[in-house]
Amino acid sequence: MPIFIAMFDRPEEVTPSGINGRVFRFPFAVVSAHYFETPLQTVQTRVARITVEISATQLAQWKLSDADLRKALFQVAKEHLQAQFKRGMQMAHEITVKVNSYSHPKSCPFDLNLIEEPNGTVIQFEATQPIGFV
């Protein structure tokens, strides 16, 4: 099965005024493990970003500090990407995930001490089939 490497950059809070909740964007670059750390890595790398929106209701239920919220939403982003890679789906350059009372439990399901800060994180994903970008 193909293996891909995702390299995350500095996240940004991009909550627009008037929205009821918060929005974080996690930019990343992805490359086949075949090209990772080779002279062809730069030309074979695709840049994308995943935006995670959390509703005000979920924010109130999770009761997290800003730093912990960023880590929790980063975990949501990673899990979403991993699911897309496993399904071998076409990957958009812009991906949006919503966190609300329908999609996630009332309390934060993650052990935040085990989640790394997004900036500089490198993660390996296994795909069931080759993926592409749309």
N, C-alpha and C positions, 0 to 999 in steps of 0.2 A: 504494500500500500504506500502511496506517495506520502512523504512527510514534508511539512512546511514549517517555517520559522517565522514567527511574528515578533517584531521589535516595536515596543511602545515608546512613544514620546511623551512630553509633558502634557498632562490633561489640562483642559480649560473649562471653567464654568461659563456657560453661554446662555444662562437663563434670560429670556427676553422679558422686558417690563410687561407687567400685566398678566403673566402666567401664574397659575395657581400650583406651585411646586418648584422644583429646581431641575436644571438641565446641565449635564456635564458631557464634554466631548473628549474622546480618547483617540488621538491620532496614532496610527501604526503603519508599519511597512511589513510586507510579507514577501517571502522568497522561498522557493523550493530548497529543501535541505541539500539537494545536489549542488546548488550554486552558493550556499552559505559559506562565507569566508574564503571565497575564490575570487580571482580577478573579474569574473563575470557577475558577481553579486549585484553591483550597482545597476547594470542594464537589465537584469532579470527581476529586480525588486519592483513591486507595485505598492503605491501609497494609498491608504484609505483611512477612514475614520468612522468610529462607532459612537453614536450619540445615545446617552441613556437619560431618559426623562423619568423623574419620580414625582408622583402626585403629592399634593399637600397632605392628604389623608395618610398616605404611607409615611411621609416624613414625620408626622405627629406620632404615629404608632412606633416607628423604629427608634426615635429619640436619640439620634447619633450626633456627635460633634462634626464639624466640617471635615476634619481629617478622616474620621471613621466613615463618614458618608461617602467620601471620595473612594475609599478602599472598598466599601460594599458595592458601590456602583461599578467599580472596576471589575470586581468579581462577576457581577451580572454580565458585563460586556464580554469577559473571557469565556464564560459558560455559553453565551450566545454564539460567539465565534466558533468555539469548539463544536457545537451542535451543527453549525453550517458546514464546517470542514468534514465532519463525519458523514453528512448527507451528500457531500460532493457537489454542493449547490454552486451556481454562479454567484460570485461575490460582488456586490455593488461597492462603489467607491464611497458611498454614503449609506450607512446602516443606522437605523433608529430602533431602539428597544424601549418599551414602556414598563415602568414598575408601578404597580398599583395594587389595590386590595384584591383584585381578581387574579393577578399573575403571581403574587408572592404572599407569604404568610404575614400575620399581624406583627410579629416580632422579627427582627433581623435574623435570618437563618445562618449567618456566617460567623465563624470564629475570626474576628478581625485581627487578632494577634498573628494569625497564620497567613494573612494576605499582604503581599509586598506592595510597596508604593509603585504606582504605574510607570513613572518616568524611568526609562532605562530597562524595564523588564523585558526579558526575552523568553518566549514560550514556544514550545514545539507542539504542533498539531498533526495528527494522522488523518488523512482523508481516505475515504473508501474508493474514491476515483479522482482523477485529476480535476482541479477546479479551474475556473476562469473568472475574469473580472468583466462586469458589464458596465 
